[in-house]
Amino acid sequence: MKKYFLYIAAAAFLMAACTQNPPEALEEPEEMAGVIITMTTLASEVSFDVLAGSGNIIFNWGDGETSNMDDASYDASSGLLRFSHSYARTAEHQITVIDLNAESSTKGSTPKNSDADSDDGIYVDFAQNQLTTIDLSGCSDWWVLNCAHNQLTSLDLTNLTKLGYVFCQDNQLTASALNDLFRTLHSNAFPLIKYDDNPGEFDCDFSIAEEKGWHHFRESGKPPPTNWD
């Protein structure tokens, strides 16, 4: 199921990412790039699929270990890189994704790539990793977000202004949390969201999202449309 959504992503777009400087705990050189994603997991093993061509990135696993592009396994048929990690003990760990290509000197600044039309945008599939928190405030140009099958209790997509697909089903989002999520969505061309199997699925007010043009996507055996014109 994870790869299904990434096929959609690969066919529809390559994304650029905004960055912010890494927290001091990472002790990364300032001239190195910034953290673009932070998340917290309770899993003993995690695995993230990344669209090949997503630049030069590092996963800091929050236990003193890191993985770079050389550590990822590559699936030629799907064009996906997989970053995996096992923890010595099950506990809460904060994972950060660092973009080495970004040139960021101030917190919250936009990366300045050498080639504005390069395919160095980053896309990460977050599904099925027992994530309890995720901070995507350093990303703005993503069109697809898949954070399904986790333990998220809130999701703020304010900075992701170009989203067209959101898959956040099977989390711990209450009606209030879903309503807050809907308020952070932006109006785009025929956007689709799947939020089933959350505690607030039936009590939330989806009209908040509908007023912005969003549609509730339910599995139908067919992928969502990619021609939004």
N, C-alpha and C positions, 0 to 999 in steps of 0.2 A: 504493500500500500504506500510506503514511503516513496518508492521509486516512481510510482504512478504520478504523484504530484510533481516530482522533479522533472519528469518528461514534459509536463505542461510548462514548467518553468523554462526548461531548455528551449522549447519550441517558441515560447512567447517573448523571451527577453534575455538579455544579460544586464545585470544591474550594477550601478555604481553605489558606493557607500560613503556616508559621512563618518568622521572619526572624532574621537576625543582622546586626550593623552591618557596613558595607562596609569592606574593607581600606583601610589608609591610602593605598595607591597610587591609589585611585579619587578621593581628595580630595573626597568628597561631604560636604555639611554634615551634622552629627550629627542635626539634627532631621529631615532627609530620611530616607527609609526605608532598610532594610537590604538587603544582598545575600541572596537566598534560594537561589541556585544558582551554583556555580562549576564550570567545565569547561575542559578543555584540548583544542585541536584542532590537527591537522596539515594541515587542508584549506586550499586556496587560496580556496575559496568555501564559505560555509555558509548554511543556510536552516533556520529553525525555524517550525513552525506552532503558533499559539497559539489557544486557544479564545476566541472573541469574548466579551467580558464578563469577561475575566480581570483586571480592574483596570487600573491605570495603571502600566505597567512601562517600564523602559529596559534595552536591551541595551548593555553596554559590551564592545566587540569586542576589547579588549586591544591595540589599535594606535593609541590616541588618538582613535578614532572611536566615536560612540554613535548609537543609533537609539531614537526614542521612538514612541509610538502613532501619531503623524502620519506616520511614515516607513513604516509597515506597509501592505501591500496587503491588501484585503479581498475575500474570496470569498463573495458573498451566498448562493450555493447551499449551501455547506457551513458557513457561519458561522465561518470560520477567518480569522485574521490571519496573514500571513506576513512574518517579519522575515528579510531576506537581507543578506549582506555579502560583498564581495570584498576580499582582501588584496593589497597591492602586491607582496608576496613570500611565497613558501611557507616557512613557519617555524612553530614552536610558538607558539600564542597562547592566552592565558587569557581566556575569555569569562565575564562575570558578568551575572546577571539581577537587576535591582534593582526592588523593589516600592515605588513612591512613595506608595502608600496606607497602607502599614504604619507604625505608630507604635512605634518601638523605641528605647529609650534605653539598654538594656544588652545585651551580647552574649548571643545565644541566647534572648532574650525572645520572648514570643508577641505578634503584632501585635494591636492593639486597634482594630478597625474601628468606625466610628460606628454602623453598622447590623449587628448580629450575624447577621442573616438575609440580608445582601446577597449578590449574585452576583459578588463581586469576587475569588473564589478564582482562583488561577492554574493553568493547565495548559499545559505546553510539550511538544511532540513533538520528541525529540532524535535521531530515526533518521537515518542516512545523512549524518553530518557528520564522519567520521574522528575521533571523540572518543577520546582516550586515557585521560582521567580525567573523572570527574564526581562532584561532592559535593552530595548531596541532604539533608544533615543538617539544613538549615534548613527542611525541609518535613515535614509530619506527616500531613496530612489527604487526601493523594492516594489515589485508588482505582485509577488506571491509570498505568502507566509504560511508555513505549515508547522504548527506547534501542537498538533493533536496528540491525544493519548498521553497526557502528562498530569501534573497535579497543581496546575496554576490556579490561583484564587483571584487573580486580577490580570488585566492585559491592557496596556496603554499604547495605542497606535497613533498618537497625535502627530508624531514626526514623519510617519510613513504616508506621505501625501499622495502617492501614486498607486497604492494597493488596488488590485483588481480581484484577487482571490485571497480569502482568509479561511484557513482550516484550523479551528480551535475546539473541535468536538472532543468529548471524553476528557474533560478536565474537572475542576472543582469550582466552576464559575456559578455563583448564585445569580438570582434574578437581578439584584442590585449591581453586581459586578458586570453582568452582561449589558445592562443598561448603560453603565459607565463606559464599557467598551464601545457600544454603539455610538455614544456621543463623541468618541475620539476618531471615528471613521470620517473619511473625506469623500466627497462626491467625485466619482469617476465613471467611465463608460461601462455600463452593464456590469457592475461589480457583484461578486458572489461571496457569500459567507456560509460556512457550515459550523453550527454551534450545538449540534445534537449531543445528547448524553452528558449534559451538564446539569447540576442540581436546579438551576433556574431556567431550564429550557422552556418550560410551559408557562412560567409566570412572568417572564421578562416582557418588555414592551418593544417589540421589533419595529413598531412604527417609527421609532427614533431613527433606525437605520433606513427604513423604507423611504422616509422623507428625503434622504440623500441619494436615493436611487438604488439602494442595495437590495439584493434578492437572496432568499434563503436557499442554498444549494443542498439538495438531497441526492444521495446516490441513485443513479439511474442506469448504471452500466456503461454510460457514455461520458467522456471527459467534458468539462465545461467548454463553451465556445471560445475560440481564440480570435475570431473576427468581431471586434466590438463596435465597428462602424455602423 
